[in-house]
Amino acid sequence: MTVIRIRAADAASALNEVARRFGPDALILSTTQQAGFVEVTLAEGGEMPANAPPAAQPSKPQRLPDLPPRLVLLGPPGAGVTRLAARLAALHLRRQPDTPCQLFAPRPDMLAPPSALAAQARLLGLEVAMPLWPDPRAGQGLPLGTVPQIIDLSGLGPLGRDCAGPLLQQAGAECWLVLPTGLHVQAQDRIVPPFKPIAQALVLTRADICPLTLEDRALPQRFGLPIALLSQGGGLLDALCTPPQAASPDLARAPEQKEVKHVAARLF
């Protein structure tokens, strides 16, 4: 009996390597995620070792939300807005490979660098439109297409929030505010209220690096914005999941709740 460990950048790559080397009947003992990689432990020989951890029971597939006709993504610097846009595009492409969504990453001026979304979209075989939007009215003439639109406004900086208003006047358009997990409650109070008039939901990122705190779970009750998705891991596929049930508005920390370092300092 031999216990083998395989590491990869994401779960899909790790499982593909397992299938390539050991076939579809490989005996997987555990799958863990840590420090930016996924480790799959499997047994070669067909017998379960006595001290092996119990295999995880398969869970019911999660139903992730469909994209609205237009989805505007906003968030503070470093929140992972661009990576989320690529992941949502990958999710839609998996669901509807014949009708990929449109991607937009506006820039405030000619000297602004190209969006990192272009490189990630290239992996999916998609193109990214990067129009110049120097003022809040620049995007108001953008028509809705026949496929969903994902608009990453993170490259516009503070101008992004003002540009979102005209984009949301189209029927069915939504705005999601993207935040990293672990924000101190004071940082939440600084970031969320200015976006509350235009946002319909929240997306929390880096959930694998910093598990949801009680402050994260209480966001819907405090600001009236539901958590649409959690984003985590390093890949584009299988990196989105639905959030757990919201916590009570009472933020008193339970005795078993571990202290988690907040990440507010990374954003300001």
C-alpha positions as CSV (number, residue, x, y, z in Angstrom):
1,M,0.0,0.0,0.0
2,T,1.4,3.4,-1.0
3,V,0.0,6.8,-0.1
4,I,0.6,9.3,-2.9
5,R,0.2,13.1,-2.8
6,I,-0.4,15.3,-5.8
7,R,-0.2,19.0,-5.7
8,A,-1.6,21.5,-8.3
9,A,-2.7,25.1,-8.6
10,D,-6.4,24.2,-8.4
11,A,-8.7,21.3,-7.8
12,A,-9.5,20.7,-11.5
13,S,-5.8,20.4,-12.4
14,A,-5.1,18.1,-9.5
15,L,-8.0,15.7,-10.3
16,N,-7.0,15.7,-14.0
17,E,-3.5,14.7,-13.0
18,V,-4.9,11.9,-10.8
19,A,-7.1,10.6,-13.7
20,R,-4.2,10.8,-16.1
21,R,-1.8,8.8,-13.9
22,F,-4.1,6.4,-12.0
23,G,-7.4,6.3,-14.0
24,P,-11.0,7.0,-13.0
25,D,-11.0,4.3,-10.3
26,A,-8.2,6.0,-8.2
27,L,-8.8,5.8,-4.4
28,I,-8.8,9.4,-3.3
29,L,-8.4,9.7,0.5
30,S,-8.6,13.5,1.0
31,T,-8.4,16.8,-0.8
32,T,-7.1,19.9,1.0
33,Q,-6.4,23.5,0.0
34,Q,-3.6,25.5,1.5
35,A,-1.0,28.1,0.7
36,G,-2.3,28.7,-2.8
37,F,-2.4,25.0,-4.0
38,V,-4.6,22.0,-3.8
39,E,-3.2,18.7,-2.5
40,V,-4.9,15.4,-3.3
41,T,-4.0,12.3,-1.3
42,L,-4.7,8.9,-2.8
43,A,-3.9,5.3,-2.1
44,E,-2.2,3.1,-4.7
45,G,-3.0,-0.6,-4.3
46,G,-6.8,-0.6,-3.8
47,E,-6.9,-1.0,0.0
48,M,-7.8,1.7,2.5
49,P,-5.0,2.2,5.0
50,A,-6.1,1.9,8.6
51,N,-5.1,5.4,9.6
52,A,-6.4,7.1,6.5
53,P,-8.8,10.0,7.0
54,P,-12.4,9.4,6.1
55,A,-13.2,10.2,2.5
56,A,-15.3,13.3,2.0
57,Q,-18.9,12.5,1.0
58,P,-19.9,14.0,-2.3
59,S,-22.1,17.0,-1.7
60,K,-25.0,18.1,-3.9
61,P,-23.9,20.3,-6.7
62,Q,-24.5,24.0,-5.9
63,R,-26.7,26.1,-8.0
64,L,-24.7,29.3,-8.7
65,P,-26.7,32.3,-9.8
66,D,-27.2,33.0,-13.5
67,L,-25.7,36.2,-14.9
68,P,-28.0,39.2,-15.4
69,P,-28.1,40.9,-18.8
70,R,-25.5,43.3,-17.5
71,L,-23.4,42.9,-14.4
72,V,-21.3,45.8,-13.2
73,L,-18.5,44.8,-10.8
74,L,-17.0,47.3,-8.3
75,G,-14.8,47.1,-5.3
76,P,-11.8,48.6,-3.4
77,P,-8.3,48.1,-4.8
78,G,-7.0,44.6,-4.2
79,A,-10.5,43.1,-3.7
80,G,-10.2,40.8,-6.7
81,V,-12.7,42.4,-9.0
82,T,-10.9,41.5,-12.2
83,R,-10.3,37.9,-11.2
84,L,-14.0,37.6,-10.3
85,A,-15.0,38.9,-13.8
86,A,-12.9,36.2,-15.4
87,R,-14.3,33.5,-13.2
88,L,-17.9,34.6,-14.0
89,A,-17.0,34.6,-17.7
90,A,-15.6,31.0,-17.3
91,L,-18.7,29.9,-15.4
92,H,-21.0,31.3,-18.2
93,L,-18.8,29.7,-20.9
94,R,-19.1,26.3,-19.2
95,R,-22.8,26.6,-19.1
96,Q,-23.3,28.1,-22.5
97,P,-20.3,27.4,-24.7
98,D,-21.9,28.6,-27.8
99,T,-22.9,32.0,-26.4
100,P,-20.0,33.5,-24.4
101,C,-20.6,36.7,-22.5
102,Q,-19.1,40.1,-23.4
103,L,-16.3,41.5,-21.3
104,F,-15.6,45.2,-20.7
105,A,-12.7,46.8,-18.8
106,P,-12.9,50.6,-19.3
107,R,-9.9,52.8,-18.8
108,P,-9.9,56.5,-17.7
109,D,-7.3,57.7,-20.3
110,M,-4.9,56.5,-22.9
111,L,-2.0,56.3,-20.5
112,A,-3.8,53.8,-18.2
113,P,-2.4,50.2,-18.5
114,P,-4.4,47.5,-20.2
115,S,-6.6,45.6,-17.8
116,A,-5.3,42.3,-16.4
117,L,-8.7,40.9,-17.4
118,A,-7.4,40.6,-21.0
119,A,-4.7,38.1,-20.1
120,Q,-7.2,36.0,-18.1
121,A,-9.8,36.1,-20.8
122,R,-7.3,35.0,-23.4
123,L,-7.1,31.7,-21.5
124,L,-10.8,31.3,-22.2
125,G,-10.6,32.3,-25.8
126,L,-12.5,35.6,-25.1
127,E,-11.7,39.2,-26.0
128,V,-12.0,42.2,-23.7
129,A,-13.2,45.6,-24.9
130,M,-11.2,48.4,-23.1
131,P,-13.0,51.6,-24.1
132,L,-11.9,55.0,-22.8
133,W,-14.3,56.4,-20.2
134,P,-12.9,59.7,-19.0
135,D,-16.1,60.8,-17.2
136,P,-19.3,59.3,-15.6
137,R,-21.4,59.8,-18.8
138,A,-19.0,57.8,-21.0
139,G,-20.8,54.5,-20.6
140,Q,-24.4,55.6,-20.8
141,G,-24.7,54.9,-24.5
142,L,-23.5,51.2,-24.2
143,P,-26.4,49.1,-25.5
144,L,-27.3,45.8,-24.0
145,G,-26.3,42.8,-26.2
146,T,-27.9,39.5,-26.8
147,V,-25.6,37.8,-24.3
148,P,-24.7,38.8,-20.8
149,Q,-22.2,41.7,-20.3
150,I,-19.7,41.7,-17.5
151,I,-18.2,45.2,-16.9
152,D,-15.1,45.5,-14.7
153,L,-14.9,49.1,-13.4
154,S,-11.9,48.5,-11.1
155,G,-9.6,50.1,-13.6
156,L,-11.4,53.4,-13.3
157,G,-10.5,54.0,-9.7
158,P,-12.8,56.4,-7.8
159,L,-14.5,57.3,-11.1
160,G,-15.9,53.7,-11.3
161,R,-18.7,54.3,-8.9
162,D,-19.9,57.4,-10.8
163,C,-19.8,55.5,-14.1
164,A,-21.9,52.7,-12.7
165,G,-25.0,54.8,-12.4
166,P,-25.7,55.2,-16.1
167,L,-24.9,51.6,-16.8
168,L,-27.5,50.4,-14.3
169,Q,-30.4,52.3,-16.0
170,Q,-30.9,49.4,-18.4
171,A,-33.6,46.9,-17.4
172,G,-32.1,43.9,-15.6
173,A,-28.7,45.4,-15.0
174,E,-27.1,44.7,-11.6
175,C,-24.1,45.9,-9.6
176,W,-22.2,43.6,-7.3
177,L,-19.8,45.0,-4.7
178,V,-16.7,42.9,-4.3
179,L,-15.0,42.7,-0.9
180,P,-12.2,40.5,0.5
181,T,-13.1,38.4,3.6
182,G,-11.7,39.5,7.0
183,L,-12.3,43.2,6.7
184,H,-12.5,45.0,10.0
185,V,-16.0,46.3,10.8
186,Q,-14.6,49.9,10.6
187,A,-13.3,49.2,7.1
188,Q,-16.7,47.8,6.2
189,D,-18.3,51.0,7.4
190,R,-16.0,53.0,5.2
191,I,-16.3,51.0,2.0
192,V,-19.9,49.7,1.8
193,P,-22.2,52.7,2.4
194,P,-21.1,54.7,-0.7
195,F,-21.9,51.7,-2.9
196,K,-25.1,50.8,-1.2
197,P,-27.4,53.0,-3.4
198,I,-26.2,51.2,-6.5
199,A,-25.3,47.7,-5.4
200,Q,-27.7,44.8,-5.4
201,A,-25.4,42.1,-3.8
202,L,-22.0,41.4,-2.4
203,V,-19.3,39.0,-3.4
204,L,-16.6,38.0,-0.9
205,T,-13.2,36.9,-2.2
206,R,-10.2,35.1,-0.9
207,A,-12.4,32.9,1.3
208,D,-9.7,30.2,1.2
209,I,-7.1,32.5,2.6
210,C,-9.3,34.1,5.3
211,P,-12.4,32.0,6.2
212,L,-15.5,34.0,6.8
213,T,-15.6,35.9,10.1
214,L,-18.7,36.8,12.0
215,E,-18.3,40.3,10.7
216,D,-18.4,38.9,7.1
217,R,-21.5,36.8,7.8
218,A,-23.3,39.8,9.3
219,L,-22.8,42.0,6.3
220,P,-26.3,41.3,4.8
221,Q,-28.0,42.3,8.1
222,R,-25.9,45.4,8.6
223,F,-26.2,46.8,5.0
224,G,-29.2,45.1,3.5
225,L,-27.1,43.5,0.7
226,P,-27.2,39.7,0.2
227,I,-24.0,37.8,-0.4
228,A,-24.3,36.4,-3.9
229,L,-21.1,34.3,-4.1
230,L,-17.9,33.4,-2.5
231,S,-14.7,33.5,-4.6
232,Q,-11.6,31.5,-3.6
233,G,-8.6,29.6,-4.9
234,G,-6.2,30.3,-7.7
235,G,-8.0,29.1,-10.9
236,L,-10.8,30.3,-13.1
237,L,-13.0,27.2,-12.9
238,D,-14.6,25.7,-9.8
239,A,-13.6,28.8,-7.8
240,L,-17.1,30.1,-7.0
241,C,-19.5,28.8,-4.4
242,T,-22.7,29.9,-2.7
243,P,-22.4,31.5,0.8
244,P,-23.4,29.8,4.0
245,Q,-26.4,31.1,5.9
246,A,-26.1,34.6,7.2
247,A,-25.1,35.1,10.8
248,S,-27.2,36.8,13.4
249,P,-26.8,40.6,13.7
250,D,-25.3,40.0,17.1
251,L,-21.6,40.2,16.5
252,A,-20.5,38.8,19.8
253,R,-17.8,36.3,19.1
254,A,-18.6,32.7,20.0
255,P,-16.1,31.0,22.3
256,E,-15.1,28.5,19.6
257,Q,-14.6,31.3,17.0
258,K,-11.0,31.6,16.2
259,E,-9.5,35.0,15.9
260,V,-8.7,36.0,12.3
261,K,-6.4,38.8,11.3
262,H,-8.2,41.5,9.4
263,V,-7.0,42.6,6.0
264,A,-8.1,46.2,6.0
265,A,-4.4,47.3,5.9
266,R,-4.0,45.7,2.4
267,L,-6.6,48.0,0.9
268,F,-5.7,51.5,2.1
